[in-house]
Amino acid sequence: MLGDELIMDLTGEQGPGRETQVQPPRNAWVLYFNIDLDDPPDELHLRNRSAAWAAPERRPVVEHDHNWTVEIDGAEPPRPAILRVRRTGPHEYDYWVYRPDENEFHHCDWTLNTFQNPHHTRGRRWLIV
């Protein structure tokens, strides 16, 4: 995939105390993040653009049995919420977390409902644009 942005639903996949551990679908890890899941990078460099003061953070990609997670500040409940990620360099990303009271949430929700993802298998909505 050539798209520089990933849009995906945030779901309640993690239990209490771990709500900011986001689990992108396997195909998103491979096609968007360009990660070999047999040999993932030690970390991703992330910047939360939803918070004007946020400095870049180094976050590890963590394997849990059959899935991988990355810590995303601002991903805690409530739901619904949508994560938008923009690639800015090799393993470097800016991101935004949108809630229903934001216009960007409704645009991303419309995008996820309107355009088909040929790599979607099941579960959450996600799209590379």
N, CA, C and O atoms as CSV, one atom per row, in Angstrom:
chain,resi,resn,atom,element,x,y,z
A,1,MET,N,N,0.848,-1.178,0.000
A,1,MET,CA,C,0.000,0.000,0.000
A,1,MET,C,C,0.891,1.238,0.000
A,1,MET,O,O,1.959,1.249,0.613
A,2,LEU,N,N,0.448,2.260,-0.683
A,2,LEU,CA,C,1.233,3.470,-0.789
A,2,LEU,C,C,0.714,4.589,0.103
A,2,LEU,O,O,1.382,5.613,0.244
A,3,GLY,N,N,-0.460,4.423,0.708
A,3,GLY,CA,C,-1.056,5.478,1.510
A,3,GLY,C,C,-0.222,5.833,2.731
A,3,GLY,O,O,0.388,4.972,3.365
A,4,ASP,N,N,-0.211,7.110,3.040
A,4,ASP,CA,C,0.544,7.580,4.206
A,4,ASP,C,C,-0.305,7.669,5.465
A,4,ASP,O,O,0.215,7.968,6.539
A,5,GLU,N,N,-1.616,7.413,5.347
A,5,GLU,CA,C,-2.478,7.512,6.515
A,5,GLU,C,C,-3.249,6.229,6.745
A,5,GLU,O,O,-3.641,5.531,5.810
A,6,LEU,N,N,-3.454,5.942,8.024
A,6,LEU,CA,C,-4.267,4.819,8.479
A,6,LEU,C,C,-5.383,5.400,9.325
A,6,LEU,O,O,-5.137,6.212,10.217
A,7,ILE,N,N,-6.611,4.987,9.046
A,7,ILE,CA,C,-7.759,5.372,9.865
A,7,ILE,C,C,-8.339,4.071,10.399
A,7,ILE,O,O,-8.557,3.128,9.639
A,8,MET,N,N,-8.590,4.016,11.702
A,8,MET,CA,C,-9.159,2.792,12.263
A,8,MET,C,C,-9.983,3.088,13.501
A,8,MET,O,O,-9.709,4.031,14.243
A,9,ASP,N,N,-11.005,2.259,13.707
A,9,ASP,CA,C,-11.784,2.328,14.931
A,9,ASP,C,C,-10.928,1.909,16.103
A,9,ASP,O,O,-10.119,0.988,15.993
A,10,LEU,N,N,-11.101,2.577,17.216
A,10,LEU,CA,C,-10.551,2.082,18.476
A,10,LEU,C,C,-11.676,1.308,19.140
A,10,LEU,O,O,-12.801,1.795,19.252
A,11,THR,N,N,-11.366,0.113,19.573
A,11,THR,CA,C,-12.369,-0.735,20.208
A,11,THR,C,C,-11.961,-0.973,21.651
A,11,THR,O,O,-10.952,-0.440,22.112
A,12,GLY,N,N,-12.730,-1.760,22.352
A,12,GLY,CA,C,-12.450,-2.054,23.746
A,12,GLY,C,C,-11.678,-3.343,23.902
A,12,GLY,O,O,-12.015,-4.160,24.759
A,13,GLU,N,N,-10.632,-3.551,23.084
A,13,GLU,CA,C,-9.931,-4.842,23.112
A,13,GLU,C,C,-9.110,-5.073,24.366
A,13,GLU,O,O,-8.783,-6.218,24.680
A,14,GLN,N,N,-8.771,-4.031,25.081
A,14,GLN,CA,C,-7.939,-4.190,26.276
A,14,GLN,C,C,-8.778,-3.970,27.523
A,14,GLN,O,O,-9.761,-3.230,27.498
A,15,GLY,N,N,-8.393,-4.607,28.597
A,15,GLY,CA,C,-9.105,-4.501,29.853
A,15,GLY,C,C,-8.709,-3.260,30.638
A,15,GLY,O,O,-7.876,-2.474,30.188
A,16,PRO,N,N,-9.303,-3.088,31.805
A,16,PRO,CA,C,-9.016,-1.914,32.639
A,16,PRO,C,C,-7.523,-1.779,32.927
A,16,PRO,O,O,-6.836,-2.760,33.213
A,17,GLY,N,N,-7.040,-0.542,32.843
A,17,GLY,CA,C,-5.637,-0.270,33.091
A,17,GLY,C,C,-4.751,-0.422,31.873
A,17,GLY,O,O,-3.578,-0.048,31.902
A,18,ARG,N,N,-5.314,-0.977,30.783
A,18,ARG,CA,C,-4.536,-1.181,29.556
A,18,ARG,C,C,-5.240,-0.585,28.346
A,18,ARG,O,O,-4.983,-0.991,27.212
A,19,GLU,N,N,-6.125,0.375,28.579
A,19,GLU,CA,C,-6.970,0.905,27.511
A,19,GLU,C,C,-6.193,1.630,26.426
A,19,GLU,O,O,-6.703,1.789,25.318
A,20,THR,N,N,-4.980,2.072,26.708
A,20,THR,CA,C,-4.208,2.789,25.699
A,20,THR,C,C,-3.313,1.850,24.884
A,20,THR,O,O,-2.551,2.314,24.036
A,21,GLN,N,N,-3.394,0.551,25.126
A,21,GLN,CA,C,-2.680,-0.428,24.299
A,21,GLN,C,C,-3.552,-0.738,23.087
A,21,GLN,O,O,-4.563,-1.431,23.202
A,22,VAL,N,N,-3.162,-0.231,21.944
A,22,VAL,CA,C,-3.948,-0.380,20.724
A,22,VAL,C,C,-3.436,-1.572,19.929
A,22,VAL,O,O,-2.229,-1.778,19.800
A,23,GLN,N,N,-4.380,-2.360,19.395
A,23,GLN,CA,C,-4.051,-3.545,18.604
A,23,GLN,C,C,-4.459,-3.327,17.154
A,23,GLN,O,O,-5.566,-3.709,16.774
A,24,PRO,N,N,-3.603,-2.727,16.331
A,24,PRO,CA,C,-3.946,-2.668,14.908
A,24,PRO,C,C,-4.097,-4.087,14.363
A,24,PRO,O,O,-3.411,-5.004,14.815
A,25,PRO,N,N,-4.994,-4.270,13.394
A,25,PRO,CA,C,-5.121,-5.594,12.777
A,25,PRO,C,C,-3.797,-6.029,12.142
A,25,PRO,O,O,-2.974,-5.198,11.755
A,26,ARG,N,N,-3.615,-7.326,12.046
A,26,ARG,CA,C,-2.369,-7.886,11.483
A,26,ARG,C,C,-2.045,-7.268,10.120
A,26,ARG,O,O,-0.902,-6.886,9.871
A,27,ASN,N,N,-3.045,-7.169,9.237
A,27,ASN,CA,C,-2.795,-6.606,7.913
A,27,ASN,C,C,-2.385,-5.138,7.986
A,27,ASN,O,O,-1.634,-4.671,7.130
A,28,ALA,N,N,-2.853,-4.414,8.970
A,28,ALA,CA,C,-2.432,-3.015,9.132
A,28,ALA,C,C,-0.962,-2.958,9.550
A,28,ALA,O,O,-0.212,-2.114,9.060
A,29,TRP,N,N,-0.550,-3.846,10.447
A,29,TRP,CA,C,0.869,-3.888,10.839
A,29,TRP,C,C,1.751,-4.119,9.615
A,29,TRP,O,O,2.772,-3.456,9.434
A,30,VAL,N,N,1.339,-5.067,8.784
A,30,VAL,CA,C,2.164,-5.455,7.641
A,30,VAL,C,C,2.079,-4.422,6.516
A,30,VAL,O,O,3.110,-3.983,6.007
A,31,LEU,N,N,0.859,-4.026,6.122
A,31,LEU,CA,C,0.674,-3.188,4.944
A,31,LEU,C,C,0.884,-1.700,5.214
A,31,LEU,O,O,1.395,-0.986,4.351
A,32,TYR,N,N,0.500,-1.224,6.394
A,32,TYR,CA,C,0.669,0.203,6.663
A,32,TYR,C,C,1.981,0.490,7.396
A,32,TYR,O,O,2.780,1.319,6.961
A,33,PHE,N,N,2.187,-0.203,8.506
A,33,PHE,CA,C,3.395,0.049,9.295
A,33,PHE,C,C,4.634,-0.605,8.674
A,33,PHE,O,O,5.761,-0.324,9.080
A,34,ASN,N,N,4.414,-1.483,7.682
A,34,ASN,CA,C,5.508,-2.156,6.984
A,34,ASN,C,C,6.409,-2.908,7.959
A,34,ASN,O,O,7.635,-2.812,7.907
A,35,ILE,N,N,5.763,-3.656,8.845
A,35,ILE,CA,C,6.484,-4.365,9.900
A,35,ILE,C,C,6.471,-5.863,9.623
A,35,ILE,O,O,5.424,-6.454,9.358
A,36,ASP,N,N,7.642,-6.458,9.688
A,36,ASP,CA,C,7.773,-7.907,9.635
A,36,ASP,C,C,7.480,-8.408,11.045
A,36,ASP,O,O,8.281,-8.198,11.956
A,37,LEU,N,N,6.340,-9.067,11.230
A,37,LEU,CA,C,5.923,-9.463,12.577
A,37,LEU,C,C,6.809,-10.563,13.165
A,37,LEU,O,O,6.738,-10.836,14.363
A,38,ASP,N,N,7.632,-11.189,12.344
A,38,ASP,CA,C,8.610,-12.140,12.878
A,38,ASP,C,C,9.849,-11.422,13.409
A,38,ASP,O,O,10.641,-11.999,14.154
A,39,ASP,N,N,10.007,-10.160,13.018
A,39,ASP,CA,C,11.158,-9.375,13.456
A,39,ASP,C,C,10.768,-7.886,13.510
A,39,ASP,O,O,11.294,-7.072,12.750
A,40,PRO,N,N,9.832,-7.541,14.426
A,40,PRO,CA,C,9.368,-6.152,14.471
A,40,PRO,C,C,10.461,-5.209,14.973
A,40,PRO,O,O,11.402,-5.638,15.641
A,41,PRO,N,N,10.328,-3.924,14.645
A,41,PRO,CA,C,11.296,-2.957,15.167
A,41,PRO,C,C,11.146,-2.854,16.675
A,41,PRO,O,O,10.097,-3.185,17.228
A,42,ASP,N,N,12.187,-2.399,17.328
A,42,ASP,CA,C,12.120,-2.250,18.782
A,42,ASP,C,C,11.056,-1.251,19.202
A,42,ASP,O,O,10.415,-1.408,20.242
A,43,GLU,N,N,10.871,-0.211,18.374
A,43,GLU,CA,C,9.935,0.836,18.760
A,43,GLU,C,C,9.469,1.633,17.554
A,43,GLU,O,O,10.077,1.617,16.484
A,44,LEU,N,N,8.360,2.333,17.776
A,44,LEU,CA,C,7.855,3.314,16.828
A,44,LEU,C,C,8.024,4.684,17.459
A,44,LEU,O,O,7.970,4.816,18.681
A,45,HIS,N,N,8.223,5.692,16.647
A,45,HIS,CA,C,8.293,7.070,17.133
A,45,HIS,C,C,6.951,7.713,16.822
A,45,HIS,O,O,6.570,7.839,15.658
A,46,LEU,N,N,6.237,8.119,17.861
A,46,LEU,CA,C,4.871,8.618,17.729
A,46,LEU,C,C,4.747,10.013,18.321
A,46,LEU,O,O,5.382,10.336,19.325
A,47,ARG,N,N,3.915,10.842,17.679
A,47,ARG,CA,C,3.626,12.171,18.219
A,47,ARG,C,C,2.115,12.369,18.203
A,47,ARG,O,O,1.474,12.282,17.156
A,48,ASN,N,N,1.563,12.635,19.377
A,48,ASN,CA,C,0.135,12.853,19.540
A,48,ASN,C,C,-0.212,14.276,19.115
A,48,ASN,O,O,0.029,15.226,19.860
A,49,ARG,N,N,-0.772,14.421,17.932
A,49,ARG,CA,C,-1.126,15.749,17.418
A,49,ARG,C,C,-2.446,16.247,17.989
A,49,ARG,O,O,-2.813,17.401,17.767
A,50,SER,N,N,-3.174,15.393,18.727
A,50,SER,CA,C,-4.395,15.840,19.405
A,50,SER,C,C,-4.052,16.717,20.597
A,50,SER,O,O,-4.884,17.501,21.053
A,51,ALA,N,N,-2.842,16.590,21.099
A,51,ALA,CA,C,-2.365,17.394,22.229
A,51,ALA,C,C,-1.280,18.335,21.707
A,51,ALA,O,O,-0.204,17.886,21.313
A,52,ALA,N,N,-1.561,19.630,21.705
A,52,ALA,CA,C,-0.648,20.617,21.115
A,52,ALA,C,C,0.741,20.576,21.748
A,52,ALA,O,O,1.715,20.931,21.084
A,53,TRP,N,N,0.863,20.167,22.978
A,53,TRP,CA,C,2.126,20.194,23.707
A,53,TRP,C,C,2.938,18.918,23.551
A,53,TRP,O,O,4.064,18.847,24.045
A,54,ALA,N,N,2.402,17.913,22.881
A,54,ALA,CA,C,3.009,16.583,22.889
A,54,ALA,C,C,4.347,16.539,22.161
A,54,ALA,O,O,4.477,17.009,21.031
A,55,ALA,N,N,5.326,15.970,22.829
A,55,ALA,CA,C,6.639,15.714,22.224
A,55,ALA,C,C,6.629,14.309,21.632
A,55,ALA,O,O,5.814,13.482,22.042
A,56,PRO,N,N,7.510,14.019,20.684
A,56,PRO,CA,C,7.584,12.656,20.147
A,56,PRO,C,C,7.897,11.655,21.257
A,56,PRO,O,O,8.664,11.940,22.177
A,57,GLU,N,N,7.288,10.487,21.147
A,57,GLU,CA,C,7.513,9.428,22.129
A,57,GLU,C,C,7.986,8.185,21.403
A,57,GLU,O,O,7.597,7.925,20.265
A,58,ARG,N,N,8.831,7.423,22.078
A,58,ARG,CA,C,9.273,6.128,21.555
A,58,ARG,C,C,8.437,5.062,22.248
A,58,ARG,O,O,8.436,4.951,23.474
A,59,ARG,N,N,7.728,4.281,21.444
A,59,ARG,CA,C,6.836,3.257,21.977
A,59,ARG,C,C,7.196,1.895,21.401
A,59,ARG,O,O,7.331,1.756,20.186
A,60,PRO,N,N,7.353,0.891,22.255
A,60,PRO,CA,C,7.681,-0.446,21.745
A,60,PRO,C,C,6.483,-1.109,21.079
A,60,PRO,O,O,5.335,-0.867,21.453
A,61,VAL,N,N,6.765,-1.944,20.093
A,61,VAL,CA,C,5.779,-2.843,19.515
A,61,VAL,C,C,5.871,-4.116,20.342
A,61,VAL,O,O,6.929,-4.741,20.404
A,62,VAL,N,N,4.770,-4.503,20.977
A,62,VAL,CA,C,4.791,-5.602,21.939
A,62,VAL,C,C,3.934,-6.758,21.428
A,62,VAL,O,O,2.776,-6.570,21.054
A,63,GLU,N,N,4.521,-7.958,21.416
A,63,GLU,CA,C,3.790,-9.154,21.011
A,63,GLU,C,C,3.094,-9.763,22.218
A,63,GLU,O,O,3.681,-9.906,23.290
A,64,HIS,N,N,1.819,-10.121,22.020
A,64,HIS,CA,C,1.006,-10.800,23.043
A,64,HIS,C,C,0.384,-12.027,22.382
A,64,HIS,O,O,-0.628,-11.897,21.694
A,65,ASP,N,N,0.949,-13.191,22.569
A,65,ASP,CA,C,0.443,-14.438,21.986
A,65,ASP,C,C,0.257,-14.310,20.472
A,65,ASP,O,O,1.191,-14.575,19.714
A,66,HIS,N,N,-0.930,-13.909,20.026
A,66,HIS,CA,C,-1.256,-13.884,18.597
A,66,HIS,C,C,-1.475,-12.470,18.042
A,66,HIS,O,O,-1.896,-12.323,16.895
A,67,ASN,N,N,-1.199,-11.432,18.834
A,67,ASN,CA,C,-1.388,-10.075,18.335
A,67,ASN,C,C,-0.278,-9.167,18.853
A,67,ASN,O,O,0.521,-9.558,19.704
A,68,TRP,N,N,-0.247,-7.953,18.323
A,68,TRP,CA,C,0.788,-6.980,18.665
A,68,TRP,C,C,0.106,-5.686,19.070
A,68,TRP,O,O,-0.944,-5.334,18.531
A,69,THR,N,N,0.701,-4.981,20.014
A,69,THR,CA,C,0.124,-3.731,20.494
A,69,THR,C,C,1.174,-2.624,20.489
A,69,THR,O,O,2.379,-2.870,20.437
A,70,VAL,N,N,0.664,-1.399,20.544
A,70,VAL,CA,C,1.495,-0.223,20.737
A,70,VAL,C,C,0.705,0.721,21.631
A,70,VAL,O,O,-0.512,0.846,21.490
A,71,GLU,N,N,1.385,1.375,22.536
A,71,GLU,CA,C,0.758,2.321,23.464
A,71,GLU,C,C,0.460,3.628,22.732
A,71,GLU,O,O,1.346,4.216,22.112
A,72,ILE,N,N,-0.789,4.077,22.808
A,72,ILE,CA,C,-1.219,5.316,22.157
A,72,ILE,C,C,-1.856,6.214,23.218
A,72,ILE,O,O,-2.958,5.932,23.689
A,73,ASP,N,N,-1.169,7.288,23.593
A,73,ASP,CA,C,-1.756,8.249,24.536
A,73,ASP,C,C,-3.036,8.811,23.948
A,73,ASP,O,O,-3.085,9.153,22.767
A,74,GLY,N,N,-4.057,8.905,24.757
A,74,GLY,CA,C,-5.331,9.440,24.303
A,74,GLY,C,C,-6.287,8.386,23.799
A,74,GLY,O,O,-7.418,8.716,23.443
A,75,ALA,N,N,-5.876,7.115,23.755
A,75,ALA,CA,C,-6.725,6.053,23.233
A,75,ALA,C,C,-7.657,5.463,24.283
A,75,ALA,O,O,-8.426,4.550,23.984
A,76,GLU,N,N,-7.598,5.972,25.497
A,76,GLU,CA,C,-8.462,5.429,26.541
A,76,GLU,C,C,-9.932,5.704,26.212
A,76,GLU,O,O,-10.234,6.598,25.421
A,77,PRO,N,N,-10.857,4.930,26.822
A,77,PRO,CA,C,-12.280,5.186,26.600
A,77,PRO,C,C,-12.631,6.613,26.989
A,77,PRO,O,O,-11.880,7.244,27.732
A,78,PRO,N,N,-13.743,7.133,26.511
A,78,PRO,CA,C,-14.921,6.397,26.043
A,78,PRO,C,C,-14.834,6.012,24.580
A,78,PRO,O,O,-14.002,6.518,23.828
A,79,ARG,N,N,-15.715,5.102,24.198
A,79,ARG,CA,C,-15.898,4.693,22.819
A,79,ARG,C,C,-17.267,5.194,22.397
A,79,ARG,O,O,-18.148,5.305,23.250
A,80,PRO,N,N,-17.489,5.497,21.145
A,80,PRO,CA,C,-16.586,5.257,20.033
A,80,PRO,C,C,-15.458,6.277,19.974
A,80,PRO,O,O,-15.561,7.386,20.499
A,81,ALA,N,N,-14.384,5.866,19.319
A,81,ALA,CA,C,-13.243,6.728,19.048
A,81,ALA,C,C,-12.568,6.205,17.788
A,81,ALA,O,O,-12.609,5.011,17.492
A,82,ILE,N,N,-11.950,7.119,17.056
A,82,ILE,CA,C,-11.253,6.760,15.822
A,82,ILE,C,C,-9.827,7.277,15.911
A,82,ILE,O,O,-9.587,8.407,16.335
A,83,LEU,N,N,-8.885,6.437,15.507
A,83,LEU,CA,C,-7.470,6.791,15.451
A,83,LEU,C,C,-7.096,7.079,14.004
A,83,LEU,O,O,-7.409,6.300,13.104
A,84,ARG,N,N,-6.424,8.205,13.789
A,84,ARG,CA,C,-5.874,8.542,12.473
A,84,ARG,C,C,-4.368,8.676,12.639
A,84,ARG,O,O,-3.902,9.409,13.510
A,85,VAL,N,N,-3.607,7.973,11.811
A,85,VAL,CA,C,-2.147,7.944,11.896
A,85,VAL,C,C,-1.588,8.410,10.558
A,85,VAL,O,O,-2.068,7.998,9.502
A,86,ARG,N,N,-0.570,9.272,10.605
A,86,ARG,CA,C,0.104,9.740,9.385
A,86,ARG,C,C,1.593,9.414,9.470
A,86,ARG,O,O,2.261,9.790,10.433
A,87,ARG,N,N,2.110,8.714,8.458
A,87,ARG,CA,C,3.530,8.377,8.395
A,87,ARG,C,C,4.318,9.657,8.098
A,87,ARG,O,O,3.982,10.402,7.178
A,88,THR,N,N,5.370,9.902,8.888
A,88,THR,CA,C,6.220,11.076,8.679
A,88,THR,C,C,7.663,10.684,8.378
A,88,THR,O,O,8.471,11.541,8.019
A,89,GLY,N,N,7.996,9.406,8.518
A,89,GLY,CA,C,9.334,8.896,8.244
A,89,GLY,C,C,9.359,7.414,8.544
A,89,GLY,O,O,8.334,6.845,8.922
A,90,PRO,N,N,10.516,6.768,8.384
A,90,PRO,CA,C,10.610,5.335,8.703
A,90,PRO,C,C,10.300,5.091,10.188
A,90,PRO,O,O,11.027,5.548,11.070
A,91,HIS,N,N,9.229,4.377,10.437
A,91,HIS,CA,C,8.764,4.054,11.794
A,91,HIS,C,C,8.480,5.312,12.620
A,91,HIS,O,O,8.575,5.285,13.847
A,92,GLU,N,N,8.129,6.424,11.940
A,92,GLU,CA,C,7.772,7.684,12.596
A,92,GLU,C,C,6.369,8.090,12.157
A,92,GLU,O,O,6.044,8.061,10.970
A,93,TYR,N,N,5.536,8.471,13.143
A,93,TYR,CA,C,4.130,8.733,12.856
A,93,TYR,C,C,3.591,9.853,13.730
A,93,TYR,O,O,3.951,9.977,14.900
A,94,ASP,N,N,2.723,10.665,13.142
A,94,ASP,CA,C,1.868,11.578,13.892
A,94,ASP,C,C,0.522,10.890,14.017
A,94,ASP,O,O,0.145,10.105,13.146
A,95,TYR,N,N,-0.211,11.173,15.089
A,95,TYR,CA,C,-1.540,10.570,15.219
A,95,TYR,C,C,-2.499,11.510,15.929
A,95,TYR,O,O,-2.105,12.428,16.648
A,96,TRP,N,N,-3.783,11.235,15.693
A,96,TRP,CA,C,-4.891,11.962,16.301
A,96,TRP,C,C,-5.900,10.940,16.790
A,96,TRP,O,O,-6.111,9.916,16.141
A,97,VAL,N,N,-6.526,11.208,17.928
A,97,VAL,CA,C,-7.636,10.400,18.416
A,97,VAL,C,C,-8.865,11.303,18.384
A,97,VAL,O,O,-8.888,12.362,19.011
A,98,TYR,N,N,-9.894,10.866,17.640
A,98,TYR,CA,C,-11.104,11.666,17.475
A,98,TYR,C,C,-12.270,11.047,18.224
A,98,TYR,O,O,-12.412,9.826,18.295
A,99,ARG,N,N,-13.099,11.915,18.780
A,99,ARG,CA,C,-14.327,11.525,19.496
A,99,ARG,C,C,-15.536,12.079,18.730
A,99,ARG,O,O,-15.382,12.966,17.890
A,100,PRO,N,N,-16.736,11.560,19.017
A,100,PRO,CA,C,-17.934,11.974,18.272
A,100,PRO,C,C,-18.251,13.472,18.331
A,100,PRO,O,O,-19.006,13.956,17.489
A,101,ASP,N,N,-17.712,14.210,19.276
A,101,ASP,CA,C,-17.993,15.644,19.336
A,101,ASP,C,C,-17.080,16.464,18.427
A,101,ASP,O,O,-17.125,17.693,18.456
A,102,GLU,N,N,-16.242,15.789,17.613
A,102,GLU,CA,C,-15.324,16.477,16.715
A,102,GLU,C,C,-15.722,16.223,15.258
A,102,GLU,O,O,-16.093,15.106,14.895
A,103,ASN,N,N,-15.642,17.269,14.425
A,103,ASN,CA,C,-15.962,17.127,13.004
A,103,ASN,C,C,-15.090,16.069,12.341
A,103,ASN,O,O,-15.565,15.334,11.475
A,104,GLU,N,N,-13.823,15.983,12.733
A,104,GLU,CA,C,-12.906,15.015,12.133
A,104,GLU,C,C,-13.382,13.579,12.365
A,104,GLU,O,O,-13.198,12.715,11.508
A,105,PHE,N,N,-13.995,13.327,13.527
A,105,PHE,CA,C,-14.547,11.996,13.811
A,105,PHE,C,C,-15.562,11.631,12.741
A,105,PHE,O,O,-15.528,10.527,12.199
A,106,HIS,N,N,-16.464,12.555,12.436
A,106,HIS,CA,C,-17.540,12.266,11.483
A,106,HIS,C,C,-16.997,12.082,10.069
A,106,HIS,O,O,-17.510,11.256,9.313
A,107,HIS,N,N,-15.979,12.832,9.709
A,107,HIS,CA,C,-15.359,12.644,8.393
A,107,HIS,C,C,-14.681,11.273,8.305
A,107,HIS,O,O,-14.838,10.563,7.312
A,108,CYS,N,N,-13.931,10.906,9.342
A,108,CYS,CA,C,-13.263,9.590,9.352
A,108,CYS,C,C,-14.280,8.461,9.389
A,108,CYS,O,O,-14.091,7.440,8.727
A,109,ASP,N,N,-15.357,8.627,10.152
A,109,ASP,CA,C,-16.418,7.624,10.218
A,109,ASP,C,C,-17.051,7.444,8.834
A,109,ASP,O,O,-17.288,6.318,8.397
A,110,TRP,N,N,-17.322,8.558,8.151
A,110,TRP,CA,C,-17.863,8.510,6.799
A,110,TRP,C,C,-16.889,7.785,5.871
A,110,TRP,O,O,-17.301,6.939,5.077
A,111,THR,N,N,-15.613,8.109,5.968
A,111,THR,CA,C,-14.595,7.472,5.127
A,111,THR,C,C,-14.578,5.963,5.352
A,111,THR,O,O,-14.542,5.191,4.394
A,112,LEU,N,N,-14.604,5.541,6.617
A,112,LEU,CA,C,-14.588,4.107,6.934
A,112,LEU,C,C,-15.844,3.406,6.440
A,112,LEU,O,O,-15.795,2.233,6.069
A,113,ASN,N,N,-16.975,4.116,6.431
A,113,ASN,CA,C,-18.228,3.524,5.962
A,113,ASN,C,C,-18.372,3.545,4.446
A,113,ASN,O,O,-19.129,2.750,3.889
A,114,THR,N,N,-17.663,4.435,3.774
A,114,THR,CA,C,-17.852,4.657,2.341
A,114,THR,C,C,-16.899,3.851,1.470
A,114,THR,O,O,-17.298,3.328,0.430
A,115,PHE,N,N,-15.649,3.750,1.886
A,115,PHE,CA,C,-14.641,3.122,1.042
A,115,PHE,C,C,-14.327,1.718,1.525
A,115,PHE,O,O,-14.145,1.483,2.719
A,116,GLN,N,N,-14.267,0.782,0.576
A,116,GLN,CA,C,-13.978,-0.612,0.898
A,116,GLN,C,C,-12.499,-0.825,1.151
A,116,GLN,O,O,-11.653,-0.232,0.481
A,117,ASN,N,N,-12.194,-1.660,2.106
A,117,ASN,CA,C,-10.825,-2.047,2.403
A,117,ASN,C,C,-10.620,-3.466,1.872
A,117,ASN,O,O,-11.172,-4.412,2.435
A,118,PRO,N,N,-9.846,-3.635,0.808
A,118,PRO,CA,C,-9.665,-4.975,0.239
A,118,PRO,C,C,-8.871,-5.916,1.152
A,118,PRO,O,O,-8.810,-7.118,0.892
A,119,HIS,N,N,-8.271,-5.387,2.206
A,119,HIS,CA,C,-7.446,-6.204,3.099
A,119,HIS,C,C,-8.126,-6.490,4.436
A,119,HIS,O,O,-7.535,-7.121,5.312
A,120,HIS,N,N,-9.360,-6.030,4.592
A,120,HIS,CA,C,-10.104,-6.253,5.827
A,120,HIS,C,C,-10.548,-7.699,5.888
A,120,HIS,O,O,-11.052,-8.239,4.904
A,121,THR,N,N,-10.365,-8.325,7.031
A,121,THR,CA,C,-10.812,-9.708,7.187
A,121,THR,C,C,-12.006,-9.794,8.137
A,121,THR,O,O,-13.035,-10.370,7.785
A,122,ARG,N,N,-11.879,-9.236,9.314
A,122,ARG,CA,C,-12.987,-9.214,10.290
A,122,ARG,C,C,-12.634,-8.219,11.382
A,122,ARG,O,O,-11.512,-7.716,11.442
A,123,GLY,N,N,-13.604,-7.943,12.246
A,123,GLY,CA,C,-13.330,-7.050,13.367
A,123,GLY,C,C,-13.467,-5.586,12.999
A,123,GLY,O,O,-14.303,-5.213,12.175
A,124,ARG,N,N,-12.651,-4.776,13.608
A,124,ARG,CA,C,-12.753,-3.314,13.488
A,124,ARG,C,C,-12.629,-2.823,12.051
A,124,ARG,O,O,-12.060,-3.490,11.187
A,125,ARG,N,N,-13.181,-1.636,11.827
A,125,ARG,CA,C,-13.024,-0.979,10.528
A,125,ARG,C,C,-11.661,-0.310,10.499
A,125,ARG,O,O,-11.229,0.287,11.486
A,126,TRP,N,N,-10.987,-0.413,9.362
A,126,TRP,CA,C,-9.717,0.282,9.162
A,126,TRP,C,C,-9.489,0.460,7.673
A,126,TRP,O,O,-10.010,-0.298,6.854
A,127,LEU,N,N,-8.707,1.469,7.335
A,127,LEU,CA,C,-8.464,1.800,5.938
A,127,LEU,C,C,-7.153,2.550,5.814
A,127,LEU,O,O,-6.838,3.410,6.637
A,128,ILE,N,N,-6.394,2.224,4.788
A,128,ILE,CA,C,-5.174,2.958,4.453
A,128,ILE,C,C,-5.538,3.920,3.332
A,128,ILE,O,O,-6.075,3.505,2.306
A,129,VAL,N,N,-5.247,5.206,3.524
A,129,VAL,CA,C,-5.572,6.211,2.492
A,129,VAL,C,C,-4.327,6.999,2.127
A,129,VAL,O,O,-4.386,7.890,1.280
